């Protein structure tokens, strides 16, 4: 009885939200095509804001309905449950994918693709962002996860971000040192949307930087798989000394298959989905790997993958937790 009442209340909230959002709202939109895993269910409501005014309307709707919210950029670090997401999904696909260069500073919109930006900055003689050429995803997601690799990360070059808080409607520039940036994480909650980021780079030797780009791309092609995955699944326990992939190989799970998901033969820290597969298999394999590694090595692996719409994962209204259950702390303005 209680469950049925809850479902009716949720359905009523969704109807009300659709009415408040008007033409901005789309109903029952498949999320699988918007993620690199290409599995999972639909969004009850999808919105594609183009402006701060649109974000203000979304914030007002969330306040009026109490629905959960999920923000999606290029979908390269999340796994959507097969039942989908019973709330409002904010796709940033219509937000800025432009960037400007002023001396050694760069302002990039949330949807600027990292590999594209890395190449363009090298072309104008700037260095410090080459590491991003092999990282799928966008500026917004890179800030949230403090993306990095090959000796660099966002924290090393980020000055400030323009944030929009979907809970309060507040928006403005926030200094990077207030974001709680750490290895593959930050204090950003899912209701805090990165609209732009300001980077500080340095002048460099274009030919040297181009060789570095080529080497990173070559290494990635040789060592990491393509296909349906979200990149590295687990954070390395001891960066630079002990990798998650090494531990997964040590417990014999390289190439292991569970249903429609498998641990990559090419890189054990990648879990592959498959055409026609399901998110439940990917989730189950992530958990199996964590449990096996913990039982046999004593290391508790922390997932980089955001879990969306899974009933047994706390905090799905903010998506401020991962499989380890760690809370993401709130950014201080």
Secondary structure, 3 states (H helix, E strand, C coil): CHHHHHHHHHHHHHHHHHHHHHHHEEEEEECHHHCCCCCCCEEEEEECCCCHHHHHHHHHHHHHHCCCEEEECCCCCEEECCCCEEEEEEECCCCCCCEEEECCEEEEECCCEHHHHHHHHHHCCEECCHHHHHCCCEHHHHHHHCCEECCEEHHHCEEEEEEEECCCCCEEEEEHHHCCCECCECCCCCCEEEEEEEEECEECCHHHHHHHHHHHHHHHHHHCCCCCCCCCCECCCECCCECHHHHHHHCCCCCCEECCEEECCCCCCCEECCCCCCHHHHHHHHHHHHHHHHHHHCCCCCECCEEECCCCCCCCCCCCCCCCCCCCCCCCC
